[in-house]
Amino acid sequence: MFIHRGPAPFDRTQILTFSYYLVLPSVGRDHFGNNKAVNGVLDGWQISGIFQLMSGWPISNFSVSGTNQNFGSEYGLNSNEIGIWGNVPLTVGGTTNGSAPISGELTNGTVDEAAVPLMICDPRKGLKKDQYFNPACFVAPSYMANGTYRLPYIHGPAYENDSLDLFKTFSITESKKLEIRAEAFNLFNHPWNEFIAYDPNMYMGFSVQGGPITSTNPTGTIDNKTGHREIALTAKFWF
């Protein structure tokens, strides 16, 4: 039985989270003559919020393989898993006899273990802009010669969240109240790098056993950004 040891797919090595709650100063009472009507509008506002900053989840070992780039979608490839694909000449003992898809059956003699490429250098080095692993550090597995299941810890894209909530409750009568609330999510409109499920940039294509990557997509590089500011205005009435 094959047992994979490594970081959990939900691991976040560094996490910073803090929340806050503030009651704003009484502006009407202190600076506008302490008028009851003005106080009712300007005073009693409250602010709460949360800020989160996390390092990226680990990019995991190669979990799927097949003959084409979309093969992994049949198995629900997650956004932090790398897949390999390709049809390679079937060379055994120096004799080439047709071709075969890269698969566990080719590299391990069984479909119960995934085919994974051989790692020839540190994939965390030599990175380009918005690139999280270097595909040049891998070569294709070959007949009964599989690669490395456990990768160095490769952090995926980091995550940032900043949300703010401004609200006040107005007392109309003893039993009736009105709450006005304004909420902002991703307050500073910060875009996040993100690999998506079945992202072609998480696949590596090979055409020769033991050969380098031959697919032309910018493997390991993120070209998807997500995250934008959202604002919600709400009112709640108690009676």
LINKA-V470628 format. One record per helix or strand. SS is the DSSP state (h for helix, s for strand). FROM is the first residue (numbers start at 1). LEN is the number of residues. If there is no record, write none. Layout:
SS/FROM/LEN + SS/FROM/LEN
This chain:
s/15/9 + h/27/5 + h/36/7 + s/46/9 + s/58/1 + s/60/7 + h/71/5 + s/81/5 + s/87/6 + s/95/7 + h/104/5 + s/118/2 + s/131/1 + h/135/3 + s/138/2 + s/142/1 + s/145/1 + s/155/1 + s/159/13 + s/177/9 + s/192/2 + h/200/3 + s/203/3 + s/212/1 + s/221/1 + s/225/2 + s/230/9
